[in-house]
Amino acid sequence: VVPGETALAFYKAKNPTDKPIIGISTYNVVPFEAGQYFNKIQCFCFEEQRLNPQEEVDMPVFFYIDPEFADDPKMAKVDLITLSYTFFEAKEGQKLPLPGYQ
């Protein structure tokens, strides 16, 4: 991905069980310092997703890397940014904490 250009990625999720699952995804960017330059335009994360038994879905993420990434001397040696997701079953009434807030 070239900084400043939009990109579309898909993450695959599968419910291997025989019961429906409602889950939530949280994301992580590595290296941590590059996270400030990672901008999601559209994302499935932080919204509940229902997966029926044995269902497999592709979940899209539309994003871009801020062009200022290329001008930051701290990012000079960064040539790989990894975006990962953790999908876990939502509990009724459960709210996700906002990152960085108590």
N, CA and C of each residue as an Amber inpcrd file, in Angstrom:
protein
   306
   0.8570000  -1.1800000   0.0000000   0.0000000   0.0000000   0.0000000
   0.8960000   1.2340000   0.0000000   0.6240000   2.1490000  -0.8820000
   1.3750000   3.3920000  -0.9680000   0.7070000   4.4210000  -0.0690000
   1.4700000   5.0900000   0.8240000   0.8520000   6.1040000   1.6820000
   0.0530000   7.1170000   0.8580000  -1.1570000   7.3920000   1.3280000
  -2.0440000   8.3340000   0.6630000  -3.0500000   7.6800000  -0.2570000
  -2.8020000   6.4390000  -0.6760000  -3.7290000   5.7340000  -1.5540000
  -4.6310000   4.8190000  -0.7330000  -5.8860000   4.7280000  -1.1430000
  -6.8160000   3.8580000  -0.4320000  -6.5800000   2.3980000  -0.8350000
  -6.9530000   1.5190000   0.0760000  -6.8140000   0.0810000  -0.1720000
  -8.0010000  -0.6480000   0.4510000  -8.2800000  -1.8120000  -0.0760000
  -9.3610000  -2.6440000   0.4230000  -8.7830000  -4.0120000   0.7610000
  -9.0400000  -4.4730000   1.9740000  -8.5850000  -5.7970000   2.4130000
  -9.7900000  -6.5570000   2.9490000  -9.7060000  -7.8720000   2.8910000
 -10.7790000  -8.7150000   3.4050000 -10.2170000  -9.6690000   4.4500000
 -10.9500000  -9.8280000   5.5280000 -10.6150000 -10.7850000   6.5780000
 -11.6970000 -11.8500000   6.5670000 -11.2740000 -13.0900000   6.6790000
 -12.2030000 -14.2100000   6.6550000 -12.5230000 -14.6250000   8.0890000
 -13.8040000 -14.8390000   8.3490000 -14.2400000 -15.3400000   9.6510000
 -15.1490000 -16.5440000   9.4120000 -14.9870000 -17.5470000  10.2430000
 -15.8130000 -18.7470000  10.1030000 -16.3320000 -19.1660000  11.4680000
 -17.5990000 -19.5350000  11.4960000 -18.2080000 -20.0960000  12.6940000
 -18.1830000 -21.6140000  12.5410000 -17.2640000 -22.2970000  13.2120000
 -17.1520000 -23.7450000  13.0570000 -18.1390000 -24.5360000  13.9190000
 -19.0000000 -23.8420000  14.6260000 -19.9180000 -24.5150000  15.5550000
 -21.2710000 -24.7870000  14.8880000 -22.1380000 -25.4510000  15.6470000
 -23.4850000 -25.7460000  15.1490000 -24.5260000 -24.7870000  15.7240000
 -24.0540000 -23.6570000  16.2660000 -24.9920000 -22.6450000  16.7820000
 -24.5820000 -21.2630000  16.2710000 -25.5470000 -20.3490000  16.1290000
 -25.2010000 -18.9910000  15.6990000 -24.3280000 -18.2990000  16.7460000
 -23.4350000 -17.4570000  16.2740000 -22.5660000 -16.6830000  17.1650000
 -22.6800000 -15.2150000  16.7800000 -22.8350000 -14.3720000  17.7840000
 -22.7600000 -12.9350000  17.5740000 -21.4440000 -12.4950000  18.1930000
 -20.6030000 -11.8820000  17.3820000 -19.2810000 -11.5120000  17.8570000
 -18.9170000 -10.0800000  17.5360000 -17.8200000  -9.6580000  18.1250000
 -17.2700000  -8.3160000  17.9440000 -15.7930000  -8.4780000  17.6020000
 -15.2950000  -7.6070000  16.7410000 -13.8770000  -7.6360000  16.3850000
 -13.1780000  -6.3980000  16.9120000 -12.0010000  -6.5960000  17.4270000
 -11.1410000  -5.4750000  17.7930000  -9.8820000  -5.5820000  16.9430000
  -9.2030000  -4.4630000  16.7430000  -8.0460000  -4.4750000  15.8570000
  -6.7770000  -4.0430000  16.5710000  -5.6610000  -4.3650000  15.9300000
  -4.3540000  -3.9910000  16.4340000  -3.4630000  -3.6640000  15.2340000
  -2.6300000  -2.6260000  15.3730000  -1.6820000  -2.2340000  14.3360000
  -0.2770000  -2.3800000  14.8980000   0.5960000  -3.0520000  14.1510000
   1.9920000  -3.2560000  14.5490000   2.8760000  -2.8280000  13.3940000
   3.9130000  -2.0380000  13.6270000   4.3580000  -1.5430000  14.9280000
   3.4000000  -0.4830000  15.4730000   3.3400000  -0.4410000  16.7830000
   2.4110000   0.4460000  17.4810000   2.5060000   1.8870000  16.9910000
   3.7260000   2.3740000  16.7670000   3.9490000   3.7760000  16.3750000
   3.3360000   4.0930000  15.0090000   3.1450000   3.0930000  14.1740000
   2.5540000   3.3140000  12.8520000   1.0340000   3.4590000  12.9280000
   0.4610000   3.0690000  14.0540000  -0.9880000   3.1240000  14.2160000
  -1.5700000   4.5050000  14.0190000  -0.8170000   5.5380000  14.3730000
  -1.3320000   6.9020000  14.2300000  -1.5180000   7.2850000  12.7570000
  -0.9040000   6.5520000  11.8520000  -1.0020000   6.8520000  10.4240000
  -2.0040000   5.9490000   9.7080000  -2.5340000   4.9670000  10.4190000
  -3.4660000   4.0200000   9.8160000  -4.8830000   4.5550000   9.9800000
  -5.5900000   4.7680000   8.8820000  -6.9380000   5.3460000   8.9060000
  -7.9300000   4.4090000   8.2280000  -8.9070000   3.9570000   9.0130000
  -9.9680000   3.1150000   8.4640000 -11.0970000   4.0230000   7.9700000
 -11.5250000   3.8160000   6.7370000 -12.6450000   4.5620000   6.1680000
 -13.9380000   3.8050000   6.4420000 -13.9090000   2.4930000   6.1950000
 -15.0340000   1.6130000   6.5080000 -14.4750000   0.3420000   7.1140000
 -15.1290000  -0.1340000   8.1830000 -14.6080000  -1.3100000   8.8710000
 -15.7340000  -2.0490000   9.5840000 -15.6060000  -3.3500000   9.6320000
 -16.5560000  -4.1860000  10.3610000 -16.2780000  -4.1740000  11.8620000
 -15.1280000  -3.6680000  12.2650000 -14.7210000  -3.7440000  13.6680000
 -15.6140000  -2.8960000  14.5710000 -15.7320000  -3.3110000  15.7710000
 -16.5300000  -2.6710000  16.8180000 -18.0230000  -2.6930000  16.5430000
 -18.4610000  -3.4340000  15.5480000 -19.8870000  -3.6470000  15.3060000
 -20.1530000  -5.1360000  15.4550000 -21.2540000  -5.4710000  16.0620000
 -21.5750000  -6.8840000  16.2230000 -21.8190000  -7.5300000  14.8570000
 -21.3070000  -8.7340000  14.7130000 -21.4800000  -9.5160000  13.4910000
 -22.1150000 -10.8470000  13.8710000 -23.1300000 -11.2510000  13.1260000
 -23.7490000 -12.5550000  13.3740000 -23.2230000 -13.5430000  12.3430000
 -22.7410000 -14.6700000  12.8520000 -22.3090000 -15.7620000  11.9860000
 -23.1750000 -16.9760000  12.2990000 -23.8710000 -17.4700000  11.2850000
 -24.7040000 -18.6520000  11.4530000 -23.8290000 -19.8990000  11.5210000
 -24.3990000 -21.0360000  11.9400000 -23.6030000 -22.2590000  12.0460000
 -22.8740000 -22.5860000  10.7410000 -21.5820000 -22.8610000  10.8470000
 -20.7260000 -23.2260000   9.7220000 -20.5740000 -22.1220000   8.6680000
 -21.0710000 -20.9430000   8.9360000 -20.9830000 -19.8470000   7.9620000
 -19.5630000 -19.2830000   7.9270000 -19.1220000 -18.9480000   6.7350000
 -17.8290000 -18.3050000   6.5340000 -18.0820000 -17.0200000   5.7400000
 -17.5490000 -15.9070000   6.2130000 -17.7720000 -14.6230000   5.5460000
 -16.4580000 -13.8820000   5.3650000 -16.4220000 -13.0530000   4.3400000
 -15.3230000 -12.1250000   4.1280000 -15.7820000 -10.7650000   4.6310000
 -14.9660000 -10.1770000   5.4970000 -15.3160000  -8.8780000   6.0780000
 -14.3330000  -7.8300000   5.5560000 -14.8610000  -6.7730000   4.9050000
 -13.9830000  -5.7900000   4.2720000 -13.5210000  -4.6770000   5.2000000
 -12.3290000  -4.1840000   4.9100000 -11.7770000  -3.0060000   5.5750000
 -11.2500000  -2.1000000   4.4700000 -11.7640000  -0.8870000   4.4120000
 -11.3320000   0.1120000   3.4350000 -10.4960000   1.1210000   4.2140000
  -9.2460000   1.3460000   3.8070000  -8.3220000   2.1320000   4.6280000
  -7.2920000   2.8540000   3.7770000  -6.5040000   3.7020000   4.4490000
  -5.3260000   4.3140000   3.8290000  -4.2980000   4.6240000   4.9030000
  -3.0530000   4.7380000   4.4650000  -1.9640000   5.1570000   5.3380000
  -1.7640000   6.6500000   5.0750000  -1.7900000   7.4490000   6.1250000
  -1.6140000   8.8930000   5.9870000  -0.2900000   9.1850000   5.2740000
  -0.3160000  10.0880000   4.2720000   0.9220000  10.4110000   3.5500000
   2.0370000  10.9460000   4.4490000   1.6950000  11.5060000   5.6100000
   2.7160000  12.0090000   6.5330000   3.5980000  10.8830000   7.0740000
   3.1300000   9.6450000   6.9380000   3.9170000   8.4820000   7.3430000
   5.3020000   8.5180000   6.6840000   5.3260000   8.8510000   5.3880000
   6.5720000   8.8450000   4.6260000   7.5500000   9.9340000   5.0630000
   7.0400000  10.9910000   5.7120000   7.8870000  12.1080000   6.1440000
   8.3480000  12.0020000   7.5890000   7.8580000  11.0030000   8.3120000
   8.1950000  10.8520000   9.7240000   9.5100000  10.0760000   9.8540000
  10.5700000  10.7160000  10.3610000  11.8560000  10.0170000  10.4830000
  11.7850000   8.7670000  11.3610000  10.8430000   8.7320000  12.3100000
  10.7040000   7.5480000  13.1660000  10.1610000   6.3430000  12.3840000
   9.5700000   6.5950000  11.2290000   9.0020000   5.5210000  10.4120000
   9.9400000   5.1160000   9.2710000  11.1270000   5.7070000   9.1970000
  12.0530000   5.4800000   8.0810000  12.3760000   4.0000000   7.8580000
  12.4890000   3.2360000   8.9210000  12.8510000   1.8200000   8.7790000
  11.6350000   0.8930000   8.7730000  10.4500000   1.4650000   8.8290000
   9.2310000   0.6520000   8.8270000   8.8140000   0.3980000   7.3830000
   8.8860000  -0.8590000   6.9750000   8.4440000  -1.1990000   5.6310000
   7.3120000  -2.2250000   5.6430000   6.8370000  -2.5480000   6.8510000
   5.7340000  -3.4870000   6.9880000   4.8510000  -3.0430000   8.1450000
   3.5620000  -2.8740000   7.8710000   2.5660000  -2.5770000   8.9000000
   1.5800000  -3.7370000   8.8880000   1.3410000  -4.2990000  10.0530000
   0.4220000  -5.4240000  10.1650000  -0.8480000  -4.9870000  10.8740000
  -1.9720000  -5.2310000  10.2360000  -3.2900000  -4.9900000  10.8230000
  -3.8850000  -6.3500000  11.1330000  -4.1990000  -6.5830000  12.3940000
  -4.7880000  -7.8600000  12.7830000  -6.0780000  -7.6180000  13.5640000
  -6.9120000  -8.6350000  13.5780000  -8.1940000  -8.5630000  14.2730000
  -8.3550000  -9.7470000  15.1980000  -9.0400000  -9.5110000  16.3070000
  -9.4610000 -10.5730000  17.2060000 -10.9730000 -10.5640000  17.2090000
 -11.5620000 -11.6920000  16.8550000 -13.0200000 -11.8310000  16.8150000
 -13.4180000 -12.6770000  18.0050000 -14.2820000 -12.1400000  18.8450000
 -14.7020000 -12.8880000  20.0230000 -16.1950000 -12.7640000  20.2060000
 -16.7630000 -13.7480000  20.8840000 -18.2040000 -13.7840000  21.0860000
 -18.6360000 -12.6470000  22.0070000 -19.6580000 -11.9290000  21.5860000
 -20.1960000 -10.8240000  22.3810000 -21.0940000 -11.3850000  23.4780000
 -21.0590000 -10.7320000  24.5990000 -21.9510000 -11.0850000  25.6950000
 -23.0560000 -10.0460000  25.7680000 -24.2450000 -10.4710000  26.0860000
 -25.3770000  -9.5450000  26.1380000 -25.0820000  -8.3840000  27.0790000
 -25.2850000  -7.1650000  26.5880000 -25.0630000  -5.9730000  27.3950000
 -23.6160000  -5.5470000  27.4910000 -22.7130000  -6.3110000  26.8960000
 -21.2830000  -5.9950000  26.9680000 -20.9550000  -4.8070000  26.0730000
 -20.1860000  -3.8820000  26.5940000 -19.7140000  -2.7270000  25.8280000
 -18.2010000  -2.7890000  25.7780000 -17.6240000  -2.4580000  24.6250000
 -16.1730000  -2.4340000  24.5010000 -15.6360000  -1.1590000  25.1120000
 -14.5460000  -1.2480000  25.8600000 -13.9350000  -0.0270000  26.3720000
 -13.2550000   0.7310000  25.2410000 -13.2510000   2.0360000  25.3260000
 -12.5300000   2.8440000  24.3420000 -11.0520000   2.7530000  24.6440000
 -10.2280000   2.5160000  23.6240000  -8.7840000   2.4150000  23.8670000
  -8.2350000   3.6750000  24.5120000  -7.4310000   3.5070000  25.5520000
  -6.7930000   4.6330000  26.1980000  -7.6270000   5.3140000  27.2660000
  -8.8490000   4.8460000  27.4740000  -9.7230000   5.4710000  28.4810000
 -10.1000000   4.4530000  29.5450000 -10.2770000   4.9150000  30.7480000
 -10.6800000   4.0200000  31.8360000 -12.1570000   4.1380000  32.0960000
